[in-house]
Amino acid sequence: MWSHTRSLELLVLVATIAPAELIRVATAFGPAAKAGTDRGRVARRGLLGAPAAYLLVTAVALAVAADGGFIPDALTGWRTSALWLSAAAMVGAALVGAEFALGALPRLLDGTGRPRLAVHRGGGVVGGGYAAAVLATAVAEELLYRGLWIGVLHERLRLPVGVAVVTAAVVYAVGHLFFGGLAVAQKTLSGTVFGLLMVVSGSLAVPLVAHLAQNGVVFALAVRQEHAARPAGGREVAG
C-alpha cells in the first residue's frame, strides 16, 4: 500500500506531534468554555479528551507503521529484569522532584517568593477518571515518543542515538505547551531520562514503568492538593 520511502516515516512522525494540544485549547477557550457553562463538565471533557487523543493518534501511527513495514525494534523490545523495573520506578518518582526543582529555579533566582508544589489538573476533580487519564496518557506517550520516535529516528533514519533521544524528548515536551514554557522544559528533562532508560536497558518496559511511577506520584500529590484545598466541612475552597 505504501511506497518504500522515508517520506512516510517522516509524515507519521510529524502527524504525532502534540496530539492533545488542540483538544486542551478547545476545551479551555472554545464554545464549550463560554460563560455560564458547567465548569466541571468542561474539565471532564478535557480530562477525557487529552488521553483519548493520544491513544487514537498512537494507534493510527502504529497501524500505519506496521502496514508500511517500519515498526522499529524499539517497539518490540519488552523483556527486562526485576532490577531494571525497580530502578525505573525509583527514577520515575525522583523525576517528580527534579521537575519541581527545575520549576522552582526561576522563582528562587529572581526572589519572587518561596515556590509552592502544585499539580496541573485542569480544574477537574481528582478521582478514578483522573488516575485512568494520566496512566493511559503515559502508556500512549511511551509507545509514541520512545518506541516509535526514537526507533524511527535512530533505526530508520540513522540519526545518532543521542540525537534521537533528545529530539523525541523535545517533541514529547511540546505536547505540554498548553501548560507553559516551563512545563516544556520540565518535560524535556523527563523525556530525555525516559529515552536514556530505554536505550541503556534495551527495553521499552523500563521507561514505561518510570513514566507510570512518575504519574502515580503526581496523582498522589493531586489528591493531597485537592484535600488540602477543602475546609473541614468537605467543600472545596473557591480559587
Disulfide bonds with the S-S distance in Angstrom:
none
